[in-house]
Amino acid sequence: MNETAAAPEHLDVVIVGAGLSGIGAAYRLQTECRGKTYAILEARAAMGGTWDLFRYPGIRSDSDMFTLGYPFKPWRDAKSIADGPSIRRYITETATEFGIDRHIRYQTKVVAADWSSENARWTLTVAERDAAGEVSQRELTCSFLYACAGYYDYDRGYTPEFPGRASFSGQVVHPQFWPEDLDYTGKRVVVIGSGATAVTLVPSMAGQAERVTMLQRSPTWISAVPGRDKYADKIRELLPPKLAHRVIRTKNILFTIGFYQYCRRRPAAARKLLTALTTRILKDKSLVAEHFTPTYNPWDQRLCAVPDADFFKAMKKGKAEVVTDHIDTFVPEGIRLKSGRILAADIVVTATGLQMLPFGGIVPRVDGRPIALADQFIWQGAMLTGLPNFAVCVGYTNASWTLRADLSSRLVCKILNHMDRRGYAAVVPEPDGKIAEQPLLELAAGYIQRSIDDFPRQGDRHPWKVRQNYLIDSATTLRTDLNKTLTATPKSAVREPVPAAAR
């Protein structure tokens, strides 16, 4: 065996995940860190991440595509709120246009990540699945590891234990694992839940089902938005594509931030505005009061957007209804509620949420010691204490995910270039004093609260505070003085790894 054969493959950067974030990260790496070798490791058989995994009826974004899309790739489709297939196509086009697709390794899951301080590199154990379905493991190394797999568990959705479920004679479906052959034509459907998935499913299924009922324990803030942005259409008529994209993107960023700040600073006025808009559509104050007026303030949880009021229109047509009650038990014919009412159903869809999983399930080790992510602090929304040359991509909760994701990817490139200029082999963020601990994500949504204790913490001050404000972040993130809070290891202090055959 020669030395070349014995040494694992080495890359400058490994990106985990070929979804919206991973493809964007690769573009930034190619354009801002030219010459760096990299690969994108994707556990599934296709790119697209969330937008490839979820195939339930009507799957769509709840952010406009001028901000959810990439700043370097103009969104050209007509609809501002886009469906899943359109978003998946957009991601694929981006990867193909910039040659990113050639760097993706599908069916390759990172199962272990070990950092060596002596050699200043990560050793990744990856499980590869071949065309026959056989799984084998091998190792590769990288100088920098960037986790762009989001924070959802792709293998498990969240479904609470429902009493009597086994007695139900119909079919129970979770949106995360939607059967391709599910026929709901003329069927009675009950959708359990009131989040973005539920309000998407209801109008999408109402056209073919006999009746669709959304069963919620408590109301959620739901707001009708235009499916097509008429101002964006006008701007695209007048300006070249790239300039139009920048103008529309800026307009939408300012509107989103402005409305969020309005909701947080004037919650009573925001409640009044949202209920008035819904009442104007449904023309029934008592209906709005019972089913669409939450006890919490707007943006304590993420606001659900319904394009062209399709959810409310399905209700007005009599094809859909909302029931606010608690489940007593499943029965053969459907669901019995605490009130005693029985909701007859042929199909029950459990749109009850997602399971959160920190950074694709990677449990990193440093010099053989497991690092508990929950004990670490996040720096600039991207790097973690205790983990050298490691970054994560976490988007905004109050705006388009990609706005923050793109900033994080550009920050990673800034760090890589900084390391090259200074002759550093590794960097890690370290606090200069005690940090007051706060949860990484501060939304009150159930899916976040169930798992947030497994995630790193944020602090109470910059650069340890994750600010949910793109205007501030865009002005400060890339101007960060990296020498102040990153502790560096010079290349002269580390050893080149010795191939096995030479030992």
Secondary structure, DSSP 4 states (H G I P E B T S, - for coil): --HHHHSPEEEEEEEE--SHHHHHHHHHHHHHSTT--EEEE-SSSSS-THHHH--STT-B-SS-HHHHS-TTS---SS-SS-BHHHHHHHHHHHHHHTTGGGGEETTEEEEEEEEETTTTEEEEEEEEE-TTS-EEEEEEEEEEEEE-STTEEEEEE--PPPTTGGG--SEEE-GGG--TT---TT-EEEEE--SHHHHHHHHHHHTTSSEEEEEESS---EEEE-SS-HHHHHHHHHS-HHHHHHHHHHHHHHHHHHHHHHHHH-HHHHHHHHHHHHHHHH--HHHHHHHS--SSPTTSSPPEEEETTHHHHHHHTTSEEEEE--EEEEETTEEEETTS-EEE-SEEEE---EEE-GGGG--EEETTEE--GGG-BEETTTEETT-TTEEE----SSS-HHHHHHHHHHHHHHHHHHHHHHTEEEEEE--SS----EES-----HHHHTTGGGSPEE-SSTTTS----HHHHHHHGGG--HHHHEEEEEGGGS-PPPPGGG-
